[in-house]
Amino acid sequence: MRDIEVTFQKGQQDLTNRLRADGLSNVVLKGWREIDAVSADQFTHLPPHRHQLVTEIAPIAQGQLGPTWLPGVHAVVRRAGHDIADIRRALQAQWPTIHQVDVKPFNEGRTVENNLLRITSYANKFSSLTALRTDSRSPYLDPWPVAWDIELHTWLESVSEYTPFQFLRFSKGFHAASVESCFEEDSGELVPLPFAYSFTEIPMHIYTGWGRG
């Protein structure tokens, strides 16, 4: 699973470099890494958009034994006055595979707090499931074999310094004031604007109720 760590590290550096190259270096992100998995016999049963993406980015994995690990990222973004379309264009230039990048504003029918709650809940759900295609709108969530969970959690424990899930958190340009007490009322953290981006797995609208687009 060493390749996953390398992929995340390279992805974060690519993100920084791309935003800088496009004049977006003051964009701030606070996000969470996600690691999905799919087996060779599940490939043909993935939802259409997911199948198209996975067969493009991991074609050789269709014939291998064991899981194919699929790293992705969800993040809340402070766009620093930049247009959403410019940020979307930059990320799609870096990750051009169709369905690999999803950039959209918060749902205007919900409060900022509710949007943030839905995104952070989705990003941190950590469900050991693979979404497969069914005849209904919602996918069938196929539970992972226990061996997959053991492999992933053992690896996360080895790469996280303090807690097993520390490695899954990341930030870009986010400098929060240190918090001396868990009861401190104001940590001085930046307040993200209502904007989110992800390049990953099951479309977020399945969990949040967002429309496609």
Disulfide bonds with the S-S distance in Angstrom:
none
